[in-house]
Amino acid sequence: MSALTPESLRADAAEIAADLVALRRRLHREPEVGFDLPHTQAAIVEALKPLDLEIRLGERLSSVTAVLRGDRPGPSVLLRADMDALAIHEETGLEFAARNGAMHACGHDLHVAGLVGAARLLAARRSELRGSVVLMFQPGEEAGGGAPLMIEEGVLDAAGQRVEAAYGIHVFPGTPGTFSTRPAALMAGANVLRVRVTGRGGHGSRPHEAVDPVPVLAEIVLAFQTYVTRRVPVFDPVVISVAKLSAGDVLNVIPERAELAGTVRTLSKASSERLAVELPALASRIAEGHGCRAETEFEIVYPVTVNDAECAEGALGTLAATFGDERAQRLESPVMASEDFSFVLDEVPGAFVFLGATPAHIDPERAEMNHSPRAEFDDGVLADQAVALAALALRHVGG
């Protein structure tokens, strides 16, 4: 039996599963936030050291890029895991819960351990590989900007040639071990919206002598929601969430300024570009109608995560062949969360895949969502995650 068969991959993954769980729980106990993750980086390097890989550390962030070269020449493919945690106080009560004020509330600890597992499976099959696998361990996903920095530092060309495809897996609430993805748009682009309305302050008892920016700001908030329902095509949806409002410090003083901030999620580049023009114009016209001035910032933070059609279809086929048809599901519609793997998929074809990872004692329908201080993920999926990543790479470099 070939070492590249699903049966062989699953058997070898079962043998290293305990190691992957131990690595995941070590990372979970010691989460690090942002771009500087020295302990996480050191744990990854330690785990990869026995595999005879070409390892390069990031210059502007604590990234790890490792190249696994097969014994025969061929193309290169990239597998990615994000490394950073969130600045959230954990409330899971798990035995290995973090106690340093940060938390792997989005499952990046599983992503790292799963990619280390894939590296081990592929390294054991080096003699049958035709080409190279680039392993991308990326900080700064939650803050945004980690992927572009790694791209600038050459991760896509780390094997000496541009990778022909890139894949990543992200855990989410759902039936453990169930994979899902779709061709085309998978996750929304994320944009930050800020509006500052300036009027003229005054005494709360004499609003007619002031120009109150507060009701103007409230009108802008409502106008943004109306804009979505009346100006945006329903088949190219947009979500505008105003999450912060601020104005004044004293109860009986009409403030000079009022501000809002929130996010704008889009599923196409065209929508992002259109809203970057039309939302500031809308805010300005409303403010001017009330004698105020509006200054608007619209910052594009993440592009839309767009799966290449061939890679996504191939991924679904590979996952079905590896785990069974019932565990590889085609999503009917995108999700409105965002992901900076989108920057990688802007550069090369590839696919991003979701993996259900709700523990057995929790109803997936009631599971806490990613970023909750009570979010729990089943590290029993790690062996399958490693197999899935390895199998996706083997679509391109398998003998």
C-alpha positions as CSV (number, residue, x, y, z in Angstrom):
1,M,0.0,0.0,0.0
2,S,1.3,3.4,-0.9
3,A,2.3,5.7,1.9
4,L,0.2,8.4,0.2
5,T,-3.1,6.7,0.6
6,P,-5.8,8.1,2.9
7,E,-5.6,4.9,5.0
8,S,-1.9,5.3,5.5
9,L,-2.2,9.0,6.4
10,R,-5.0,8.3,8.9
11,A,-3.0,5.5,10.5
12,D,0.1,7.6,10.9
13,A,-1.9,10.5,12.2
14,A,-3.5,8.4,14.9
15,E,0.0,7.5,16.1
16,I,1.0,11.1,16.6
17,A,-2.4,12.4,17.8
18,A,-1.3,12.5,21.5
19,D,1.7,14.6,20.6
20,L,-0.5,17.1,18.7
21,V,-2.9,17.4,21.6
22,A,0.0,18.0,24.0
23,L,1.4,20.8,21.7
24,R,-2.1,22.4,21.3
25,R,-2.6,22.4,25.1
26,R,0.8,23.9,25.7
27,L,0.1,26.7,23.3
28,H,-3.4,27.2,24.8
29,R,-1.9,27.6,28.3
30,E,0.6,30.3,27.0
31,P,-1.3,32.4,24.5
32,E,0.4,35.4,22.9
33,V,-1.2,38.3,21.1
34,G,-0.3,40.3,18.0
35,F,2.9,40.1,16.0
36,D,5.5,39.3,18.6
37,L,5.0,35.7,19.7
38,P,8.4,34.5,20.9
39,H,7.2,31.5,23.0
40,T,4.8,30.3,20.3
41,Q,7.5,30.7,17.7
42,A,10.0,28.7,19.8
43,A,7.5,25.9,20.4
44,I,6.9,25.6,16.6
45,V,10.6,25.5,15.8
46,E,11.1,22.9,18.5
47,A,8.3,20.7,17.0
48,L,9.7,21.1,13.5
49,K,13.4,20.6,14.3
50,P,13.5,16.8,13.9
51,L,11.9,17.0,10.4
52,D,14.9,18.3,8.4
53,L,13.2,21.4,7.0
54,E,14.5,24.7,5.8
55,I,13.3,27.0,8.5
56,R,13.3,30.8,8.3
57,L,12.1,33.2,11.0
58,G,10.4,36.5,10.3
59,E,12.2,39.8,10.5
60,R,9.2,42.1,11.4
61,L,7.1,39.5,13.1
62,S,7.5,36.2,14.9
63,S,6.6,34.1,11.9
64,V,8.0,30.7,11.0
65,T,8.4,29.7,7.3
66,A,9.5,26.1,6.8
67,V,10.1,24.4,3.4
68,L,9.8,20.7,3.1
69,R,11.4,19.5,-0.1
70,G,10.4,16.2,-1.7
71,D,13.0,13.9,-3.2
72,R,11.9,14.7,-6.7
73,P,11.5,18.1,-8.4
74,G,8.1,19.6,-9.0
75,P,5.7,22.4,-8.0
76,S,5.3,24.0,-4.6
77,V,2.2,24.3,-2.5
78,L,1.6,26.3,0.7
79,L,-0.2,25.3,3.9
80,R,-1.0,28.0,6.5
81,A,-1.7,28.2,10.2
82,D,-2.2,31.4,12.2
83,M,-0.6,31.6,15.6
84,D,-1.9,34.5,17.6
85,A,-4.4,34.7,20.4
86,L,-6.9,37.3,21.5
87,A,-6.7,39.8,24.5
88,I,-9.6,38.0,26.2
89,H,-9.8,36.6,29.8
90,E,-10.6,32.9,29.4
91,E,-13.7,31.6,31.1
92,T,-13.8,28.0,30.0
93,G,-12.7,26.4,33.2
94,L,-10.6,24.0,31.3
95,E,-7.7,22.3,33.0
96,F,-5.3,23.8,30.5
97,A,-7.0,27.2,30.4
98,A,-4.9,30.3,30.0
99,R,-4.3,32.6,33.0
100,N,-2.3,35.4,31.5
101,G,-5.2,37.6,30.3
102,A,-5.1,36.3,26.7
103,M,-6.9,33.4,25.1
104,H,-6.9,31.2,22.1
105,A,-10.6,31.9,21.6
106,C,-10.4,31.5,17.8
107,G,-8.7,28.1,17.7
108,H,-5.3,29.2,16.4
109,D,-3.7,26.8,18.8
110,L,-5.4,23.9,17.0
111,H,-4.3,25.4,13.6
112,V,-0.7,25.4,14.7
113,A,-0.7,21.9,16.1
114,G,-2.6,20.6,13.0
115,L,-0.1,22.1,10.6
116,V,2.8,20.6,12.6
117,G,1.0,17.3,12.3
118,A,0.7,17.7,8.5
119,A,4.5,18.5,8.4
120,R,5.2,15.3,10.2
121,L,3.0,13.2,7.9
122,L,4.5,14.8,4.8
123,A,8.1,14.6,6.0
124,A,7.7,10.8,6.5
125,R,6.7,10.6,2.9
126,R,9.5,12.8,1.5
127,S,10.8,10.1,-0.9
128,E,7.4,10.0,-2.7
129,L,6.9,13.8,-2.9
130,R,7.3,15.6,-6.2
131,G,8.0,19.2,-5.3
132,S,8.0,21.3,-2.1
133,V,5.5,22.2,0.7
134,V,5.8,25.6,2.2
135,L,4.6,25.8,5.8
136,M,3.4,29.2,6.8
137,F,3.0,29.9,10.6
138,Q,1.6,33.4,10.8
139,P,1.2,35.9,13.7
140,G,-1.0,38.9,13.5
141,E,-4.2,37.4,12.0
142,E,-6.5,38.9,14.7
143,A,-5.0,42.3,14.5
144,G,-4.8,42.1,10.7
145,G,-1.6,42.6,8.7
146,G,0.3,39.4,9.5
147,A,-0.3,37.8,6.1
148,P,0.8,40.9,4.1
149,L,4.0,41.1,6.1
150,M,4.8,37.5,5.5
151,I,4.1,37.9,1.8
152,E,6.4,40.9,1.7
153,E,9.1,38.8,3.4
154,G,8.8,36.2,0.7
155,V,6.7,33.3,2.1
156,L,5.0,32.7,-1.3
157,D,8.4,32.2,-3.0
158,A,10.2,30.5,-0.1
159,A,10.7,27.3,-2.1
160,G,12.5,29.2,-4.8
161,Q,9.5,29.4,-7.0
162,R,6.0,30.9,-6.5
163,V,3.6,28.4,-4.9
164,E,0.9,27.2,-7.3
165,A,-1.7,26.9,-4.6
166,A,-2.4,27.7,-1.0
167,Y,-4.7,26.1,1.6
168,G,-5.7,26.7,5.2
169,I,-8.1,25.2,7.7
170,H,-10.0,27.1,10.4
171,V,-12.0,25.5,13.3
172,F,-15.5,26.7,14.0
173,P,-18.5,25.4,16.0
174,G,-19.9,22.4,14.3
175,T,-20.0,18.6,14.3
176,P,-16.4,17.5,15.1
177,G,-14.5,16.4,12.0
178,T,-16.9,17.8,9.4
179,F,-15.2,19.9,6.7
180,S,-16.9,22.6,4.7
181,T,-16.1,25.1,2.0
182,R,-17.3,26.5,-1.3
183,P,-16.0,28.0,-4.6
184,A,-15.9,31.8,-5.0
185,A,-16.5,34.1,-2.0
186,L,-16.2,32.3,1.3
187,M,-15.7,35.0,3.9
188,A,-16.5,38.7,3.8
189,G,-14.1,41.6,3.4
190,A,-13.8,43.8,6.5
191,N,-13.7,47.5,6.5
192,V,-13.5,50.0,9.4
193,L,-15.8,53.0,9.3
194,R,-15.4,56.1,11.5
195,V,-17.5,59.3,11.3
196,R,-16.9,62.5,13.3
197,V,-19.7,65.1,13.2
198,T,-18.8,68.6,14.3
199,G,-21.4,71.2,15.3
200,R,-21.3,74.0,17.9
201,G,-21.5,73.3,21.6
202,G,-23.7,75.0,24.1
203,H,-25.8,74.8,27.2
204,G,-28.2,71.9,27.4
205,S,-31.1,74.2,28.3
206,R,-30.6,76.3,25.1
207,P,-30.2,73.9,22.2
208,H,-31.4,76.5,19.7
209,E,-28.2,78.5,20.4
210,A,-26.0,75.5,19.6
211,V,-25.7,73.1,16.7
212,D,-26.1,69.8,18.3
213,P,-24.2,67.0,16.6
214,V,-25.8,64.1,18.6
215,P,-29.1,63.8,16.8
216,V,-27.2,64.3,13.5
217,L,-25.0,61.3,14.3
218,A,-28.1,59.3,15.2
219,E,-29.6,60.1,11.9
220,I,-26.5,59.0,10.1
221,V,-26.6,55.6,11.9
222,L,-30.1,55.0,10.8
223,A,-29.3,56.3,7.3
224,F,-26.5,53.7,7.0
225,Q,-29.0,50.9,7.7
226,T,-31.5,52.3,5.2
227,Y,-28.7,52.5,2.6
228,V,-28.0,48.8,3.0
229,T,-31.6,47.8,2.5
230,R,-32.3,50.2,-0.4
231,R,-29.1,50.8,-2.2
232,V,-27.2,47.5,-2.0
233,P,-28.1,44.5,-4.2
234,V,-29.5,41.6,-2.2
235,F,-27.2,39.2,-4.1
236,D,-24.1,41.1,-3.1
237,P,-24.9,41.7,0.6
238,V,-23.3,44.2,2.9
239,V,-23.4,44.3,6.7
240,I,-22.9,47.6,8.5
241,S,-22.5,47.4,12.3
242,V,-22.1,50.6,14.2
243,A,-20.5,49.3,17.5
244,K,-19.3,52.5,19.1
245,L,-21.0,55.9,19.7
246,S,-19.4,58.7,21.7
247,A,-20.2,62.3,22.5
248,G,-19.6,64.7,25.3
249,D,-18.6,64.3,29.0
250,V,-21.1,66.5,30.9
251,L,-24.8,65.8,31.1
252,N,-26.0,69.4,30.7
253,V,-23.5,70.5,27.9
254,I,-24.3,70.0,24.2
255,P,-21.0,68.7,22.9
256,E,-19.0,70.2,20.0
257,R,-18.5,66.7,18.4
258,A,-20.0,63.3,18.2
259,E,-18.4,60.2,16.8
260,L,-19.3,56.7,15.6
261,A,-17.2,53.7,14.7
262,G,-18.0,50.3,13.3
263,T,-17.4,47.7,10.6
264,V,-18.6,47.2,7.1
265,R,-18.6,43.7,5.7
266,T,-18.7,43.1,2.0
267,L,-18.6,40.1,-0.4
268,S,-17.0,41.8,-3.4
269,K,-14.2,44.3,-4.1
270,A,-16.7,46.4,-6.1
271,S,-18.9,46.8,-3.0
272,S,-16.0,47.9,-0.9
273,E,-14.9,50.4,-3.4
274,R,-18.4,51.8,-3.9
275,L,-19.1,52.1,-0.1
276,A,-15.8,53.8,0.4
277,V,-17.2,56.7,-1.7
278,E,-20.9,56.6,-1.0
279,L,-21.0,56.3,2.8
280,P,-18.8,59.4,3.4
281,A,-20.9,61.3,0.9
282,L,-24.1,60.2,2.7
283,A,-22.7,61.3,6.1
284,S,-21.6,64.6,4.7
285,R,-24.9,65.5,3.1
286,I,-26.9,64.6,6.3
287,A,-24.5,66.7,8.4
288,E,-24.6,69.7,6.1
289,G,-28.4,69.6,6.1
290,H,-28.2,70.3,9.8
291,G,-25.5,72.8,9.8
292,C,-22.8,70.4,10.8
293,R,-19.6,69.0,9.2
294,A,-18.9,65.3,8.9
295,E,-15.4,63.8,8.5
296,T,-15.4,60.1,7.5
297,E,-12.7,57.4,7.4
298,F,-13.3,54.2,5.5
299,E,-10.4,51.8,5.8
300,I,-10.2,48.5,3.9
301,V,-8.7,46.1,6.4
302,Y,-9.3,42.6,4.8
303,P,-10.2,41.8,1.2
304,V,-12.9,39.3,0.6
305,T,-11.7,35.7,1.0
306,V,-12.2,34.2,-2.4
307,N,-11.6,30.5,-3.1
308,D,-10.3,29.5,-6.5
309,A,-13.1,27.4,-8.1
310,E,-10.8,24.5,-9.1
311,C,-9.0,24.4,-5.8
312,A,-12.2,24.5,-3.8
313,E,-13.8,21.8,-5.9
314,G,-10.6,19.8,-5.7
315,A,-10.5,20.2,-1.9
316,L,-14.0,19.0,-1.5
317,G,-13.2,16.0,-3.6
318,T,-10.0,15.2,-1.7
319,L,-11.7,15.6,1.7
320,A,-14.6,13.3,0.6
321,A,-12.2,10.7,-0.7
322,T,-10.2,10.9,2.5
323,F,-12.9,11.0,5.1
324,G,-16.2,10.0,3.4
325,D,-18.8,12.1,1.5
326,E,-20.8,12.9,4.6
327,R,-17.8,14.7,6.1
328,A,-17.1,17.0,3.2
329,Q,-19.9,19.6,2.8
330,R,-20.4,22.3,0.3
331,L,-21.5,25.6,1.9
332,E,-24.5,27.2,0.2
333,S,-23.5,30.8,1.1
334,P,-20.5,32.7,2.4
335,V,-20.1,33.8,6.0
336,M,-19.7,37.5,7.0
337,A,-16.7,37.0,9.2
338,S,-13.3,38.0,7.8
339,E,-9.9,36.4,7.5
340,D,-6.5,37.7,6.4
341,F,-5.7,34.5,4.5
342,S,-7.6,36.5,1.9
343,F,-4.3,38.4,1.2
344,V,-2.7,35.0,0.2
345,L,-5.7,34.1,-2.0
346,D,-5.4,37.5,-3.7
347,E,-1.9,36.4,-4.8
348,V,-2.2,32.7,-5.6
349,P,-5.1,30.3,-6.2
350,G,-6.2,28.2,-3.2
351,A,-9.0,27.4,-0.8
352,F,-9.9,28.0,2.8
353,V,-11.8,25.2,4.6
354,F,-13.8,25.2,7.8
355,L,-13.6,22.3,10.3
356,G,-16.3,21.6,12.9
357,A,-14.7,21.3,16.3
358,T,-17.4,21.5,19.0
359,P,-16.6,19.1,21.9
360,A,-19.0,16.2,22.3
361,H,-20.5,17.5,25.5
362,I,-21.7,20.7,23.8
363,D,-24.6,21.0,21.4
364,P,-23.1,22.5,18.2
365,E,-26.2,24.7,17.8
366,R,-25.6,26.2,21.2
367,A,-21.8,26.3,21.2
368,E,-20.1,29.6,22.0
369,M,-18.8,31.3,18.8
370,N,-15.2,32.0,18.1
371,H,-13.9,35.0,20.1
372,S,-16.1,34.2,23.1
373,P,-14.3,33.9,26.4
374,R,-16.1,30.6,26.8
375,A,-15.3,29.2,23.3
376,E,-14.2,25.5,23.4
377,F,-12.8,23.4,20.6
378,D,-12.3,19.7,20.5
379,D,-8.6,18.9,20.0
380,G,-9.7,15.3,19.1
381,V,-10.0,16.7,15.6
382,L,-6.3,17.4,15.3
383,A,-5.3,14.1,13.7
384,D,-7.9,14.6,11.0
385,Q,-6.9,18.2,10.5
386,A,-3.3,17.1,10.0
387,V,-4.5,14.4,7.5
388,A,-6.6,17.0,5.6
389,L,-3.8,19.5,5.2
390,A,-1.4,16.8,4.1
391,A,-4.0,15.4,1.6
392,L,-4.6,18.9,0.2
393,A,-0.8,19.4,-0.3
394,L,-0.5,16.0,-1.9
395,R,-3.0,17.1,-4.6
396,H,-0.1,19.1,-6.0
397,V,3.1,17.3,-4.9
398,G,2.0,13.7,-4.5
399,G,3.9,11.2,-6.6
